[in-house]
Amino acid sequence: MIAETICSAVSAAGLGIAAITAYRRRFLAAARIAAYALVPVALVMTGLVQWAADTAFSPVAWAGFGVLAVSWLLFMTTRAVERRGGGTRKERRAAAKAAKRDAVEPAASAPSLGPGGGQVAQPGAKPRAAGSGDDFSDIEAILKKHGI
């Protein structure tokens, strides 16, 4: 009952301010203020204010909000642990094994340009003709490097 009275008072005050604003010939602003002023009365008429008041003073509703908070906290904690690379012991071992296998080997740092790929063209030298096997030599070297 008190919530409905407060909402009605707020609406009446807002409509009074809208009337003063319209008197000053600021009609657009007055219409906007009147629109905002009618919202509390509309909420009272739809019963939403009564529902909100019942929910605010209900211990069961607050327990439900607490359960929602715990659920959200668990969800966010598991996401944070997952992003940091946590997980089961089996997953960590598999990741460590893969990291050890993918370690850089001394030969892996050599350029994989193929035969004569890194040479600078000499002045007056003829450019070599690309054969059918030379087209994909760079791609083959990259695939071999990654074990594919």
Residue frames as qw, qx, qy, qz and C-alpha x, y, z in Angstrom:
[[0.000, 0.884, 0.467, 0.000, 0.00, 0.00, 0.00],
 [0.294, -0.811, 0.096, 0.496, 2.81, 2.39, 0.84],
 [0.440, -0.127, 0.586, 0.668, 4.63, 1.62, -2.43],
 [0.230, 0.629, 0.641, 0.375, 1.53, 2.55, -4.44],
 [0.150, -0.939, -0.243, 0.192, 1.22, 5.83, -2.53],
 [0.409, -0.592, 0.329, 0.612, 4.85, 6.71, -3.14],
 [0.390, 0.162, 0.671, 0.609, 4.53, 5.94, -6.86],
 [0.103, 0.811, 0.546, 0.186, 1.41, 8.08, -7.13],
 [0.263, -0.889, -0.040, 0.372, 3.15, 10.98, -5.37],
 [0.439, -0.333, 0.499, 0.669, 6.16, 10.74, -7.67],
 [0.301, 0.445, 0.683, 0.495, 3.87, 10.75, -10.72],
 [0.040, -0.917, -0.396, 0.029, 1.94, 13.77, -9.44],
 [0.349, -0.752, 0.174, 0.531, 5.16, 15.68, -8.80],
 [0.432, -0.071, 0.623, 0.648, 6.46, 14.80, -12.25],
 [0.206, 0.663, 0.628, 0.353, 3.28, 15.95, -13.93],
 [0.181, -0.929, -0.188, 0.262, 3.50, 19.22, -11.96],
 [0.390, -0.529, 0.402, 0.638, 7.04, 19.76, -13.20],
 [0.365, 0.270, 0.703, 0.548, 5.88, 18.97, -16.74],
 [0.071, 0.863, 0.496, 0.067, 3.12, 21.58, -16.43],
 [0.266, -0.850, 0.082, 0.446, 5.61, 24.23, -15.28],
 [0.427, -0.236, 0.595, 0.638, 7.94, 23.33, -18.15],
 [0.280, 0.540, 0.684, 0.403, 5.09, 23.61, -20.65],
 [0.074, -0.931, -0.297, 0.200, 4.14, 27.00, -19.19],
 [0.293, -0.703, 0.328, 0.558, 7.70, 28.13, -20.05],
 [0.668, 0.653, -0.115, -0.338, 7.03, 27.09, -23.65],
 [0.030, 0.485, -0.865, -0.125, 9.41, 24.15, -23.65],
 [0.838, 0.054, 0.039, -0.542, 6.85, 21.70, -24.96],
 [0.757, 0.312, -0.575, -0.008, 9.21, 18.95, -26.07],
 [0.196, 0.286, -0.762, 0.547, 10.88, 18.79, -22.69],
 [0.530, -0.121, 0.384, -0.746, 7.47, 18.94, -20.97],
 [0.878, 0.132, -0.239, -0.394, 6.21, 15.99, -23.00],
 [0.606, 0.301, -0.696, 0.239, 9.32, 13.99, -22.12],
 [0.082, -0.243, 0.665, -0.701, 8.93, 14.77, -18.40],
 [0.719, -0.029, 0.155, -0.677, 5.25, 13.81, -18.54],
 [0.826, 0.209, -0.496, -0.167, 6.16, 10.50, -20.15],
 [0.387, 0.239, -0.759, 0.466, 8.62, 9.72, -17.36],
 [0.314, -0.183, 0.474, -0.802, 6.09, 10.84, -14.75],
 [0.807, 0.009, -0.094, -0.583, 3.46, 8.38, -15.99],
 [0.562, 0.274, -0.779, 0.039, 5.74, 5.33, -15.65],
 [0.033, -0.128, 0.819, -0.558, 5.28, 4.84, -11.85],
 [0.621, 0.134, 0.291, -0.715, 1.48, 4.98, -12.14],
 [0.751, 0.310, -0.454, -0.366, 1.61, 2.47, -14.99],
 [0.352, 0.259, -0.865, 0.245, 3.73, 0.12, -12.86],
 [0.313, -0.009, 0.661, -0.682, 1.22, 0.36, -10.02],
 [0.711, 0.243, 0.023, -0.660, -1.69, -0.33, -12.37],
 [0.687, 0.320, -0.622, -0.196, -0.03, -3.44, -13.85],
 [0.891, -0.435, -0.013, -0.129, 0.66, -4.91, -10.41],
 [0.732, 0.386, -0.365, 0.426, 4.39, -4.92, -10.87],
 [0.069, -0.619, 0.425, -0.657, 4.93, -2.74, -7.81],
 [0.804, -0.377, 0.207, -0.410, 2.98, -5.17, -5.62],
 [0.970, 0.136, -0.157, 0.124, 4.99, -8.09, -6.98],
 [0.470, 0.541, -0.402, 0.570, 8.28, -6.25, -6.38],
 [0.364, -0.583, 0.380, -0.620, 7.22, -5.35, -2.83],
 [0.944, -0.212, 0.091, -0.235, 6.26, -8.96, -2.13],
 [0.869, 0.305, -0.245, 0.304, 9.56, -10.16, -3.54],
 [0.203, 0.655, -0.405, 0.604, 11.63, -7.64, -1.57],
 [0.456, -0.477, 0.481, -0.577, 10.19, -8.80, 1.75],
 [0.970, -0.013, -0.081, -0.229, 10.14, -12.53, 0.98],
 [0.471, -0.612, 0.629, 0.086, 12.89, -14.68, 2.56],
 [0.809, 0.192, 0.539, 0.136, 12.37, -17.35, -0.10],
 [0.534, 0.834, 0.063, 0.124, 13.00, -14.82, -2.86],
 [0.091, -0.883, 0.458, -0.045, 16.21, -13.66, -1.17],
 [0.700, -0.289, 0.646, 0.090, 17.33, -17.29, -0.78],
 [0.765, 0.516, 0.362, 0.135, 16.72, -17.70, -4.52],
 [0.282, 0.932, -0.197, 0.110, 18.86, -14.66, -5.26],
 [0.438, -0.680, 0.587, 0.004, 21.57, -16.18, -3.03],
 [0.806, 0.060, 0.573, 0.133, 21.46, -19.45, -4.96],
 [0.603, 0.773, 0.132, 0.144, 21.72, -17.50, -8.22],
 [0.034, -0.919, 0.388, -0.057, 24.76, -15.65, -6.86],
 [0.631, -0.416, 0.650, 0.076, 26.46, -18.91, -5.85],
 [0.796, 0.395, 0.440, 0.128, 25.72, -20.39, -9.27],
 [0.405, 0.903, -0.068, 0.127, 27.18, -17.34, -11.02],
 [0.289, -0.807, 0.515, -0.015, 30.26, -17.43, -8.76],
 [0.761, -0.140, 0.621, 0.124, 30.89, -21.11, -9.54],
 [0.708, 0.631, 0.283, 0.139, 30.48, -20.48, -13.25],
 [0.214, 0.942, -0.230, 0.121, 32.93, -17.58, -13.28],
 [0.501, -0.641, 0.580, 0.025, 35.46, -19.46, -11.13],
 [0.816, 0.087, 0.547, 0.166, 35.47, -22.46, -13.44],
 [0.580, 0.788, 0.114, 0.174, 35.94, -20.21, -16.46],
 [0.070, -0.918, 0.385, -0.065, 38.86, -18.43, -14.80],
 [0.652, -0.406, 0.634, 0.087, 40.54, -21.73, -13.92],
 [0.797, 0.399, 0.430, 0.142, 39.95, -23.03, -17.42],
 [0.404, 0.903, -0.056, 0.137, 41.55, -19.94, -18.99],
 [0.266, -0.819, 0.509, -0.022, 44.63, -20.18, -16.79],
 [0.521, 0.434, -0.729, -0.096, 45.34, -23.61, -18.18],
 [0.425, -0.265, 0.750, -0.431, 44.12, -25.63, -15.24],
 [0.797, 0.110, -0.386, -0.452, 42.31, -28.88, -15.56],
 [0.954, -0.281, 0.080, -0.070, 42.83, -32.47, -14.63],
 [0.488, -0.607, 0.559, 0.283, 46.22, -34.00, -14.06],
 [0.698, 0.233, 0.613, 0.286, 45.82, -36.03, -17.24],
 [0.398, 0.878, 0.226, 0.140, 45.19, -32.89, -19.30],
 [0.176, -0.925, 0.313, 0.122, 48.22, -31.15, -17.80],
 [0.640, -0.310, 0.634, 0.304, 50.46, -34.15, -18.57],
 [0.636, 0.512, 0.512, 0.268, 49.21, -34.26, -22.16],
 [0.193, 0.979, 0.028, 0.054, 49.87, -30.54, -22.55],
 [0.383, -0.766, 0.476, 0.202, 53.39, -30.88, -21.10],
 [0.702, -0.008, 0.643, 0.306, 54.13, -33.82, -23.40],
 [0.518, 0.744, 0.363, 0.216, 52.91, -31.86, -26.42],
 [0.026, -0.984, 0.167, 0.050, 55.01, -28.87, -25.42],
 [0.546, -0.529, 0.588, 0.275, 58.08, -31.04, -25.08],
 [0.682, 0.288, 0.605, 0.294, 57.41, -32.64, -28.47],
 [0.374, 0.860, 0.268, 0.223, 56.93, -29.24, -30.12],
 [0.431, -0.762, 0.154, 0.457, 60.15, -27.81, -28.69],
 [0.461, 0.842, -0.234, -0.152, 62.33, -26.05, -31.21],
 [0.910, -0.076, 0.221, 0.343, 65.05, -28.23, -32.65],
 [0.318, -0.581, 0.314, 0.680, 68.36, -26.79, -33.85],
 [0.277, 0.102, 0.712, 0.637, 67.58, -27.72, -37.47],
 [0.122, 0.738, 0.664, 0.006, 64.15, -26.13, -37.26],
 [0.090, -0.842, -0.079, 0.525, 65.59, -22.63, -37.15],
 [0.330, -0.178, 0.584, 0.720, 67.29, -23.02, -40.53],
 [0.450, 0.416, -0.061, -0.788, 65.47, -21.30, -43.37],
 [0.582, 0.193, 0.789, 0.040, 63.34, -23.65, -45.43],
 [0.345, 0.671, -0.142, -0.641, 63.68, -21.90, -48.75],
 [0.908, 0.345, 0.239, 0.003, 64.67, -24.97, -50.71],
 [0.728, -0.051, 0.293, 0.618, 67.64, -25.33, -53.05],
 [0.341, 0.212, 0.260, 0.878, 68.97, -21.95, -54.10],
 [0.142, -0.807, -0.538, -0.198, 66.01, -20.13, -52.57],
 [0.411, -0.834, -0.134, 0.344, 68.12, -17.90, -50.35],
 [0.586, -0.049, 0.280, 0.759, 70.63, -16.87, -52.99],
 [0.148, 0.783, 0.077, -0.600, 70.77, -13.31, -54.22],
 [0.741, 0.600, 0.264, 0.148, 70.66, -12.92, -58.00],
 [0.521, -0.368, 0.282, 0.717, 74.02, -12.06, -59.47],
 [0.342, 0.741, -0.079, -0.572, 74.18, -9.32, -62.07],
 [0.354, 0.521, -0.650, -0.425, 74.27, -10.83, -65.54],
 [0.184, -0.061, 0.978, -0.076, 73.17, -14.26, -64.33],
 [0.428, -0.166, -0.609, -0.646, 70.25, -15.95, -66.00],
 [0.588, -0.219, 0.432, -0.647, 67.22, -16.62, -63.82],
 [0.071, -0.075, 0.992, 0.075, 66.60, -20.34, -63.39],
 [0.530, -0.160, -0.479, -0.681, 63.41, -21.76, -64.79],
 [0.505, -0.196, 0.616, -0.572, 60.96, -23.06, -62.22],
 [0.274, 0.026, -0.921, -0.276, 60.19, -26.71, -62.79],
 [0.629, -0.417, -0.426, -0.499, 57.01, -28.47, -61.78],
 [0.719, -0.301, -0.545, 0.308, 58.69, -29.80, -58.59],
 [0.327, 0.064, -0.290, 0.897, 59.84, -26.36, -57.40],
 [0.276, -0.536, -0.310, -0.735, 56.35, -24.89, -57.19],
 [0.707, -0.602, -0.183, -0.323, 55.48, -26.43, -53.84],
 [0.671, 0.164, -0.539, 0.482, 58.94, -26.90, -52.30],
 [0.052, -0.361, 0.397, -0.842, 58.38, -24.18, -49.69],
 [0.729, -0.288, -0.007, -0.621, 55.02, -25.60, -48.71],
 [0.902, -0.009, -0.431, 0.037, 56.47, -29.13, -48.48],
 [0.434, 0.272, -0.549, 0.661, 59.28, -27.88, -46.25],
 [0.345, -0.352, 0.289, -0.821, 56.81, -26.18, -43.92],
 [0.874, -0.178, -0.162, -0.423, 54.64, -29.28, -43.74],
 [0.801, 0.118, -0.513, 0.285, 57.68, -31.50, -43.05],
 [0.139, 0.385, -0.482, 0.774, 58.80, -29.10, -40.34],
 [0.538, -0.253, 0.295, -0.748, 55.48, -29.50, -38.57],
 [0.248, -0.113, 0.955, -0.117, 55.38, -33.26, -39.08],
 [0.662, 0.410, 0.321, -0.539, 52.47, -33.28, -41.49]]
